[in-house]
């Protein structure tokens, strides 16, 4: 006997839920892979001795310009994640962004390792992991739509860049409060990105979605590390 309309609709909903579940698993699987690749890349740079040369070259530039470069790289990554259609372009964008972030992070990690005590990197990584997991659970458990944060995050990013530019040209000191504000901005980005991934990202864009999440995690790690280093 032919299946009823209600049975077919329930089967369609179940299939859709299963596909969405697979999409989310793929997103977080690729996020973990990106974090692992970033970590291995940093280990390679430090073990091979290339990290010192990169750190000295970048530290010869105004440090606030490096901070600005970090912010711009995050914006470009999100733009690439939003535009990349084919799976190949998504993988290329994720790989390029991981490498770019790996290079940008070198001076911060070099100072943290050799001048602030290596334990500060581990502490920052743990705090970042706890913050990310906690914020992710908030989204998954409450099912609240945090897409409204998009405008606030854009304004916050613009203000951060203006503060960095002001620091470069007018010698403003961007200390503890700036780092705390940026950690809060990164937390808002995690809420926003996670909510959008659950609701709006297409099932075939899991690599691009993981890139966007990785950008938020990197932003949080950067400023938690900077905050901990400032207290040493």
C-alpha atoms as one frame of an Amber mdcrd trajectory, in Angstrom:
protein
   0.000   0.000   0.000   1.310   3.450  -0.861   2.678   5.541   1.996   0.438
   8.296   3.296   1.312  11.994   2.901   2.068  12.275   6.642   4.441   9.302
   6.497   6.272  10.776   3.514   6.536  14.168   5.214   7.923  12.585   8.393
  10.437  10.641   6.310  11.494  13.869   4.590  11.928  15.650   7.925  13.973
  12.743   9.285  16.186  12.746   6.171  16.627  16.515   6.424  17.530  16.258
  10.119  20.003  13.487   9.349  21.650  15.550   6.603  21.859  18.564   8.909
  23.393  16.446  11.638  26.000  15.151   9.188  26.724  18.728   8.080  27.366
  19.859  11.671  29.611  16.853  12.343  31.603  17.715   9.222  31.909  21.380
  10.257  33.367  20.564  13.652  35.507  17.774  12.252  37.093  20.240   9.828
  37.463  22.799  12.619  39.414  20.272  14.705  41.510  19.405  11.642  42.263
  23.107  11.061  43.303  23.578  14.698  45.513  20.472  14.489  47.072  21.716
  11.233  47.713  25.133  12.781  49.362  23.516  15.809  51.553  21.224  13.701
  52.571  24.147  11.483  53.661  26.158  14.524  55.578  23.180  15.912  57.342
  22.784  12.576  58.291  26.481  12.435  59.714  26.408  15.965  61.485  23.059
  15.632  63.060  24.030  12.300  64.272  27.385  13.633  62.262  29.379  11.117
  60.061  30.855  13.834  62.859  33.051  15.160  63.546  34.587  11.752  59.840
  35.200  11.134  59.376  36.651  14.621  62.291  39.042  14.288  61.102  40.179
  10.850  57.547  40.839  12.037  58.644  42.385  15.327  60.611  44.891  13.281
  57.215  46.201  12.158  54.999  48.245  14.480  53.276  45.634  16.632  49.919
  47.362  16.213  50.191  46.855  12.461  50.496  43.130  13.135  47.325  43.360
  15.248  45.625  45.158  12.370  46.821  42.511   9.935  45.319  39.871  12.180
  41.945  41.641  12.135  42.012  42.121   8.363  42.943  38.469   7.822  39.900
  37.473   9.863  37.610  39.655   7.763  39.048  38.286   4.529  38.597  34.743
   5.811  34.930  35.348   6.549  34.453  36.918   3.141  36.119  33.950   1.484
  34.008  31.523   3.507  30.859  33.332   2.401  31.799  33.450  -1.296  33.535
  30.128  -1.924  31.100  27.826  -3.675  32.993  24.741  -4.842  34.458  22.381
  -2.272  37.929  22.848  -3.782  37.809  26.603  -3.244  36.603  26.083   0.293
  39.544  23.780   1.067  41.973  26.199  -0.569  40.608  29.062   1.504  40.844
  27.076   4.726  44.402  25.933   3.996  45.590  29.444   3.059  43.990  30.940
   6.135  45.551  28.375   8.474  48.988  29.096   6.998  48.452  32.873   7.158
  47.362  32.687  10.776  50.277  30.398  11.549  52.721  33.034  10.300  50.938
  35.964  11.983  50.926  34.119  15.306  54.674  33.428  15.294  55.868  36.650
  17.008  53.233  36.351  19.752  54.046  32.700  20.373  57.793  33.383  20.231
  57.541  36.068  22.918  55.202  33.903  24.992  57.550  30.909  24.756  60.865
  32.574  25.432  60.052  35.722  27.397  56.754  35.101  29.193  57.190  31.440
  30.071  55.959  28.608  27.850  53.119  27.778  30.251  51.234  30.875  29.175
  50.557  29.334  25.760  49.065  26.228  27.345  46.949  28.347  29.698  45.652
  30.475  26.810  44.827  27.364  24.773  42.892  25.820  27.683  40.956  29.017
  28.378  40.147  29.367  24.672  38.914  25.779  24.503  36.752  26.213  27.602
  35.326  29.497  26.326  34.574  28.075  22.880  32.950  24.908  24.219  30.880
  26.871  26.733  29.595  29.346  24.135  28.882  26.529  21.672  26.828  24.678
  24.289  24.854  27.867  24.975  23.801  28.009  21.310  23.018  24.305  20.991
  21.088  24.094  24.250  19.108  27.328  24.025  18.597  27.152  20.232  18.553
  30.952  20.305  19.183  32.792  17.050  22.247  35.010  17.581  22.329  36.366
  14.035  21.315  39.777  15.455  24.905  40.082  16.722  26.176  40.504  13.161
  25.776  44.284  13.100  27.288  44.703  16.560  30.276  42.567  15.590  30.875
  44.619  12.460  30.787  47.847  14.447  33.033  46.334  17.092  35.520  45.265
  14.436  35.533  48.737  12.882  36.098  50.362  16.280  38.927  47.915  16.998
  40.649  48.790  13.723  40.204  52.513  14.445  41.740  51.984  17.890  44.692
  50.171  16.320  45.147  52.922  13.728  44.995  55.485  16.526  47.617  53.536
  18.410  49.906  53.506  15.371  49.631  57.210  14.569  49.026  58.776  17.981
  50.883  56.403  20.271  47.792  55.186  22.108  48.401  52.294  24.477  46.059
  49.373  23.805  46.359  47.519  27.073  44.305  45.182  29.230  40.904  46.723
  28.556  41.379  46.486  24.799  42.307  42.805  25.088  39.277  42.138  27.305
  37.005  43.897  24.812  38.451  41.833  21.968  37.951  38.584  23.913  34.307
  39.627  24.368  34.098  40.411  20.636  35.508  36.967  19.832  32.953  35.377
  22.156  30.167  37.205  20.356  31.592  35.983  17.045  31.482  32.369  18.279
  27.823  32.763  19.281  26.966  34.421  15.954  28.875  31.926  13.796  27.558
  28.863  15.628  23.977  30.090  15.407  24.317  30.782  11.679  25.918  27.390
  11.052  23.022  25.608  12.744  20.361  27.576  10.879  21.533  29.097   7.643
  24.637  27.516   6.145  23.934  25.139   3.212  24.777  21.483   3.748  27.523
  21.563   1.088  29.412  24.482   2.673  30.822  22.696   5.715  34.444  23.594
   4.922  33.619  27.290   4.572  31.635  27.157   7.809  34.594  25.587   9.630
  36.836  28.365   8.269  34.553  30.995   9.771  34.550  29.219  13.129  38.331
  28.832  13.023  38.671  32.588  12.499  36.624  33.217  15.662  38.619  30.679
  17.676  41.897  32.199  16.475  40.701  35.685  17.454  39.791  34.480  20.940
  43.099  32.633  21.404  45.113  35.636  20.189  43.632  38.079  22.691  43.490
  35.652  25.613  47.187  34.982  25.010  47.894  38.700  24.757  45.950  39.304
  27.971  47.857  36.621  29.882  51.199  37.864  28.552  50.447  41.396  29.712
  50.111  40.130  33.281  53.532  38.454  33.352
